[in-house]
Amino acid sequence: MKYPDFDSFVGLKIYLEKLFERNVDLVRKRNQIKPSFLNRIQKDIINV
């Protein structure tokens, strides 16, 4: 699987923020994410 480059990632963030008129945080779910962090954000995650 090819991962998006930085410009594409930021471009998606900007696009979604304009579309939804609210702040958006993008996080790639990976094994390196600490479980404590994942637990804190779990209720707000929308998988796309």
C-alpha positions as CSV (number, residue, x, y, z in Angstrom):
1,M,0.0,0.0,0.0
2,K,1.4,3.4,-0.9
3,Y,0.9,6.1,1.7
4,P,0.0,9.7,0.7
5,D,2.8,12.3,0.6
6,F,2.7,15.2,3.0
7,D,1.1,17.6,0.4
8,S,-1.7,15.2,-0.3
9,F,-2.3,14.6,3.4
10,V,-2.5,18.3,4.1
11,G,-4.6,18.9,1.0
12,L,-7.2,16.3,2.2
13,K,-7.3,18.0,5.6
14,I,-7.9,21.4,4.1
15,Y,-10.6,20.0,1.7
16,L,-12.5,18.3,4.6
17,E,-12.3,21.3,6.8
18,K,-13.9,23.5,4.1
19,L,-16.5,20.9,3.3
20,F,-17.6,20.3,6.9
21,E,-16.8,23.9,8.1
22,R,-15.0,22.6,11.2
23,N,-11.6,21.5,12.2
24,V,-10.5,18.0,11.2
25,D,-7.6,16.0,12.5
26,L,-6.3,13.2,10.3
27,V,-4.6,10.2,11.9
28,R,-3.3,7.1,10.1
29,K,-4.1,4.1,12.3
30,R,-0.8,2.3,12.7
31,N,0.8,-0.1,15.2
32,Q,3.0,2.7,16.4
33,I,0.1,4.6,17.9
34,K,0.2,4.3,21.7
35,P,-2.8,2.6,23.1
36,S,-3.3,5.3,25.7
37,F,-3.6,7.9,22.9
38,L,-5.9,5.7,20.9
39,N,-8.2,5.2,23.9
40,R,-8.4,8.9,24.4
41,I,-9.5,9.6,20.9
42,Q,-11.6,6.4,20.2
43,K,-15.0,8.1,20.9
44,D,-14.3,10.8,18.2
45,I,-12.9,8.5,15.5
46,I,-14.7,8.3,12.2
47,N,-13.1,5.7,9.9
48,V,-13.1,6.6,6.3
